[in-house]
């Protein structure tokens, strides 16, 4: 949704995800609103970050805006939300060394 929002004024966006097939499918879907390039990488490692940077710079000369939307979510109605789902979301999103 964030990439789609940037496509309207910018007409160009790049997206990444560690799930290559889903990333490519989303880029194809977003391409109707402008240029959207899929650059799938796993940025949970330093090597993955370096690979993403190199691939990005092969498509664009500079980076103007970066939106980092990494994290976990659990898609269940409130009354069906399991405790292990809560633990997964909180352990990744809140118990971070950055907070």
FENNORJO-V804315 format. One record per residue. N is the residue number from 1. SS is DSSP state (a for helix, b for strand, c for the rest). PSI is psi as a letter, one per 40 degrees, with the letter a starting at -180 (NA if undefined). D_CENTER is the distance of its C-alpha to the mean C-alpha in Angstrom with 1 decimal. Layout:
# FENNORJO-V804315
n->N ss->SS psi->PSI d_center->D_CENTER
n->N ss->SS psi->PSI d_center->D_CENTER
This chain:
# FENNORJO-V804315
n->1 ss->c psi->d d_center->10.2
n->2 ss->a psi->d d_center->9.3
n->3 ss->a psi->d d_center->9.0
n->4 ss->a psi->d d_center->12.2
n->5 ss->a psi->d d_center->13.8
n->6 ss->a psi->d d_center->13.6
n->7 ss->a psi->d d_center->15.0
n->8 ss->a psi->d d_center->18.3
n->9 ss->a psi->d d_center->19.5
n->10 ss->a psi->d d_center->17.9
n->11 ss->c psi->e d_center->18.2
n->12 ss->b psi->h d_center->15.6
n->13 ss->b psi->i d_center->11.9
n->14 ss->b psi->i d_center->9.6
n->15 ss->b psi->i d_center->6.2
n->16 ss->c psi->i d_center->5.1
n->17 ss->c psi->i d_center->5.0
n->18 ss->c psi->e d_center->8.3
n->19 ss->c psi->g d_center->9.7
n->20 ss->a psi->d d_center->11.2
n->21 ss->a psi->d d_center->13.2
n->22 ss->a psi->d d_center->10.8
n->23 ss->a psi->d d_center->8.5
n->24 ss->a psi->d d_center->12.0
n->25 ss->a psi->d d_center->13.2
n->26 ss->a psi->d d_center->10.7
n->27 ss->a psi->d d_center->11.5
n->28 ss->a psi->d d_center->15.1
n->29 ss->a psi->d d_center->15.1
n->30 ss->a psi->e d_center->13.8
n->31 ss->a psi->e d_center->16.3
n->32 ss->a psi->e d_center->19.1
n->33 ss->a psi->e d_center->18.2
n->34 ss->c psi->a d_center->17.9
n->35 ss->b psi->h d_center->16.6
n->36 ss->b psi->h d_center->13.0
n->37 ss->b psi->h d_center->12.4
n->38 ss->b psi->h d_center->10.2
n->39 ss->c psi->g d_center->10.0
n->40 ss->c psi->h d_center->9.1
n->41 ss->c psi->i d_center->9.7
n->42 ss->c psi->h d_center->9.9
n->43 ss->c psi->f d_center->9.7
n->44 ss->c psi->e d_center->11.9
n->45 ss->c psi->i d_center->14.8
n->46 ss->a psi->d d_center->16.4
n->47 ss->a psi->d d_center->17.0
n->48 ss->a psi->d d_center->13.4
n->49 ss->a psi->d d_center->12.7
n->50 ss->a psi->d d_center->15.8
n->51 ss->a psi->d d_center->15.1
n->52 ss->a psi->d d_center->11.8
n->53 ss->a psi->d d_center->14.0
n->54 ss->a psi->d d_center->16.8
n->55 ss->a psi->d d_center->15.1
n->56 ss->a psi->d d_center->13.7
n->57 ss->a psi->e d_center->17.2
n->58 ss->a psi->d d_center->18.7
n->59 ss->a psi->d d_center->17.2
n->60 ss->c psi->i d_center->17.6
n->61 ss->c psi->e d_center->20.2
n->62 ss->c psi->i d_center->18.4
n->63 ss->c psi->h d_center->15.4
n->64 ss->c psi->d d_center->16.2
n->65 ss->c psi->h d_center->13.3
n->66 ss->c psi->h d_center->10.3
n->67 ss->c psi->h d_center->8.0
n->68 ss->c psi->h d_center->6.6
n->69 ss->c psi->f d_center->5.4
n->70 ss->c psi->i d_center->6.1
n->71 ss->c psi->a d_center->9.2
n->72 ss->c psi->i d_center->11.3
n->73 ss->c psi->i d_center->13.0
n->74 ss->c psi->h d_center->16.2
n->75 ss->c psi->g d_center->17.2
n->76 ss->c psi->i d_center->20.9
n->77 ss->c psi->i d_center->23.6
n->78 ss->a psi->d d_center->24.9
n->79 ss->a psi->e d_center->28.2
n->80 ss->a psi->e d_center->26.6
n->81 ss->c psi->h d_center->24.0
n->82 ss->c psi->i d_center->25.0
n->83 ss->a psi->d d_center->25.5
n->84 ss->a psi->d d_center->23.5
n->85 ss->a psi->d d_center->20.5
n->86 ss->a psi->d d_center->21.2
n->87 ss->a psi->d d_center->21.6
n->88 ss->a psi->d d_center->18.3
n->89 ss->a psi->d d_center->16.4
n->90 ss->a psi->d d_center->18.8
n->91 ss->a psi->d d_center->19.0
n->92 ss->a psi->d d_center->15.3
n->93 ss->a psi->d d_center->14.6
n->94 ss->c psi->d d_center->18.1
n->95 ss->c psi->f d_center->19.9
n->96 ss->c psi->i d_center->17.9
n->97 ss->c psi->e d_center->20.1
n->98 ss->c psi->e d_center->18.7
n->99 ss->c psi->NA d_center->20.4
